[in-house]
Amino acid sequence: MSIENGVRALEEGIKTDFSRSTDYAGYLDLDTLLSAQHPVSDHHDEPLFIIQHQTSELWLKLVLHELAGVRENLDADDVSRARKGLARVKHIFRTLTDQWSVLATLTPSEYAEFRGVLGSSSGFQSYQYRAVEFILGNKNAALLAVFESRPEAKAMLAETLQAPTVYDAFLRFLARRGHPVPQQVLERLRGPLADLAERTGLAVEPGRMVIELRPPGSDKGQALETLARTRSAAAVMYCGDDLGDEPAFRAVAELRGEGLPGLAVCSGSTEVSSVAGLADLVVDGPDGVVALLDALAAAMSHAS
């Protein structure tokens, strides 16, 4: 690649016609993004103030996306992805902190020259910032009143306020791994889950160191049978460890009697002997279930 008179020639083969394909600006919707700054004064420094806060809101949007993923991955016992999401959030917060150094180039006296035209608007009214607080566990229902004039933002915050937090998901994860999490700590989830159940027509049922949501009058056996039949399953496997799993173990046996291959796995329960007695295989807790699934995956991969 040569540079003549300070001008670098276009590389050979570089695409220049995007009339029938997506280009950089189109993918990022730059026309919308770059036209979203609307200063209300003619002060030179107001665009800095606007862009500083708009970029912060974009980062907060990504933080919420990542934290929701962390919560979901913890509930799925996918520790690796949960840790990666938390690491990404950590770096986003570091970037948010560092970028304030740009705004620091705006002196208080310069800011005062256009602050008056901003009216009562304030970063205190950032609904994404409040959502981040809520999903991390710092919940304050009184803050919803700030967003009465923004129904969509208020609805999003109300939903986040009632939903389990990342910390709640972590506590549930610890409980499933056999760590001693006080029952009263897990019980604090019952209120938010009861509200969610009421809105969705579900019922809250206590489990073994968990709180479950399920359709009223239904059990895990009925759910398993419905899933197996509607999905035309080639085989079924169910893993459980408490009394609430007994109907599902019986459903595996019934489906197997109808010719559908099935396996009922008990993950080392000492709660009652009947749980292990209904199982085809007993493994050593959640780690044993993971080892079994890994072995099955390896066998299926080898067979294919």
SVG drawing of the C-alpha trace seen along z (x, -y; Angstrom):
<svg xmlns="http://www.w3.org/2000/svg" viewBox="-56 -32 60 82">
<polyline fill="none" stroke="black" stroke-width="0.4" points="0.0,0.0 1.5,-3.3 1.0,-6.8 1.7,-9.6 1.5,-13.3 0.0,-12.3 -2.9,-10.5 -3.4,-6.8 -4.9,-5.0 -8.0,-2.8 -7.1,0.8 -7.8,3.0 -11.1,4.8 -12.6,2.5 -16.4,2.3 -17.8,-1.1 -21.3,-0.4 -23.8,0.1 -27.0,-0.6 -28.1,3.0 -26.5,3.8 -26.1,2.5 -23.3,0.1 -21.7,-1.1 -24.0,-4.1 -27.1,-2.1 -26.3,0.7 -25.7,-1.8 -28.5,-4.1 -26.2,-7.0 -28.6,-9.4 -30.9,-9.0 -28.1,-8.8 -26.2,-11.9 -29.4,-13.9 -30.5,-13.2 -28.6,-16.2 -30.9,-19.2 -29.2,-22.1 -31.6,-24.6 -29.0,-27.3 -26.3,-28.5 -23.6,-27.9 -20.5,-26.2 -20.3,-23.7 -23.8,-22.4 -23.2,-19.7 -20.5,-18.3 -23.0,-18.2 -25.6,-16.4 -23.3,-13.9 -21.7,-13.1 -25.1,-12.1 -26.4,-10.4 -23.3,-8.1 -23.8,-7.4 -27.4,-6.3 -26.2,-4.1 -23.7,-2.4 -26.5,-2.0 -28.7,-0.3 -25.9,2.2 -25.4,2.6 -29.1,3.5 -28.9,6.0 -25.8,7.6 -27.2,7.8 -30.4,9.4 -28.2,12.0 -26.2,12.5 -29.5,13.2 -30.7,15.6 -27.4,17.4 -27.2,17.8 -30.7,19.3 -29.5,21.7 -26.4,22.6 -24.2,21.3 -21.5,19.7 -19.0,19.1 -21.4,16.9 -22.6,15.1 -19.1,14.3 -18.3,13.0 -21.4,10.8 -20.3,9.4 -16.8,8.7 -18.2,6.8 -20.4,4.7 -17.3,4.0 -15.5,2.6 -18.5,0.6 -18.7,-1.1 -15.0,-1.8 -15.6,-3.5 -18.5,-5.5 -16.2,-6.7 -13.3,-7.5 -15.4,-9.4 -16.4,-12.0 -12.9,-13.4 -14.2,-14.7 -17.0,-16.6 -14.5,-17.9 -13.1,-20.1 -16.4,-22.1 -15.8,-24.4 -18.6,-25.3 -18.7,-28.9 -19.0,-27.7 -21.8,-25.3 -23.6,-28.0 -23.8,-30.0 -26.4,-27.6 -27.7,-25.6 -30.6,-28.0 -32.1,-26.9 -32.2,-23.3 -35.1,-23.9 -35.8,-21.2 -34.2,-18.4 -31.6,-16.4 -29.7,-13.2 -31.7,-12.2 -34.5,-11.5 -32.5,-8.8 -34.9,-5.9 -32.1,-3.5 -29.9,-4.5 -32.8,-3.6 -33.4,-0.3 -29.7,0.6 -30.2,-0.1 -33.3,2.0 -31.9,5.0 -28.9,5.0 -31.1,4.9 -31.3,1.2 -35.1,0.9 -37.1,-2.1 -40.8,-2.1 -41.1,-5.8 -38.9,-6.7 -41.6,-5.6 -43.4,-8.8 -40.6,-10.7 -41.7,-9.1 -45.4,-9.7 -45.1,-11.8 -43.3,-8.9 -45.7,-5.8 -43.4,-3.5 -40.4,-4.3 -42.5,-3.9 -43.9,-0.5 -40.4,0.7 -39.2,-0.4 -42.3,1.2 -41.6,4.5 -37.9,4.3 -38.9,3.4 -41.0,6.5 -38.6,8.9 -35.9,10.9 -32.5,9.2 -29.1,10.4 -28.4,11.0 -31.5,13.1 -30.4,15.2 -27.0,15.7 -28.7,16.8 -30.8,19.3 -27.7,20.6 -25.9,21.0 -28.9,22.9 -29.0,25.3 -25.3,26.0 -26.0,27.0 -24.6,24.0 -26.5,23.0 -28.6,20.0 -31.0,19.0 -34.6,19.8 -35.7,16.3 -33.4,14.9 -35.0,17.0 -38.4,16.1 -37.8,12.5 -38.4,13.5 -42.0,14.6 -43.5,11.1 -42.2,10.1 -43.0,13.6 -46.5,13.4 -47.1,10.2 -45.7,11.7 -47.8,14.8 -51.0,12.7 -50.2,10.8 -49.6,14.0 -52.2,16.3 -49.5,18.6 -49.3,20.0 -46.3,19.7 -45.2,23.0 -42.4,23.6 -39.7,26.0 -36.6,27.4 -34.7,24.2 -36.4,22.6 -39.7,20.9 -41.4,22.0 -44.1,20.6 -46.4,23.0 -50.0,23.1 -52.6,23.5 -53.7,27.2 -50.8,28.4 -47.7,30.4 -44.3,31.2 -45.6,34.5 -48.4,32.9 -46.0,30.3 -43.5,33.0 -46.2,35.1 -47.5,32.0 -44.1,31.0 -43.1,34.5 -46.3,34.9 -46.5,31.5 -42.9,31.5 -43.0,35.1 -40.1,36.0 -37.8,38.9 -36.9,39.4 -37.2,37.7 -35.0,37.3 -36.0,35.6 -33.6,34.6 -35.0,33.7 -34.3,33.8 -37.5,33.2 -41.1,34.2 -42.3,31.8 -40.4,33.9 -42.2,37.2 -45.1,36.6 -42.5,36.0 -40.7,39.2 -44.0,41.1 -44.7,39.3 -41.3,40.6 -42.4,44.2 -45.8,43.7 -44.3,42.4 -41.8,45.2 -44.7,47.6 -46.1,46.1 -42.8,46.8 -41.0,43.5 -37.5,44.0 -37.1,42.1 -34.7,41.7 -35.6,40.3 -32.5,39.0 -32.4,38.1 -29.6,35.6 -28.6,37.1 -31.7,36.1 -31.7,37.1 -35.1,35.4 -37.2,38.6 -36.4,42.1 -39.4,42.1 -37.7,39.6 -34.7,41.7 -36.9,44.8 -38.8,43.5 -35.6,42.7 -33.7,44.8 -30.4,43.3 -29.1,41.4 -26.2,39.0 -24.2,36.9 -26.0,33.6 -26.0,30.9 -22.4,31.6 -23.4,35.2 -26.2,34.0 -23.7,31.8 -21.3,34.8 -24.1,36.9 -25.1,34.3 -21.5,33.9 -21.2,37.6 -24.4,37.8 -23.3,34.9 -20.0,36.5 -21.7,39.8 -24.1,38.1 -21.2,36.2 -19.3,39.4 -22.3,41.2 -22.9,38.5"/>
</svg>
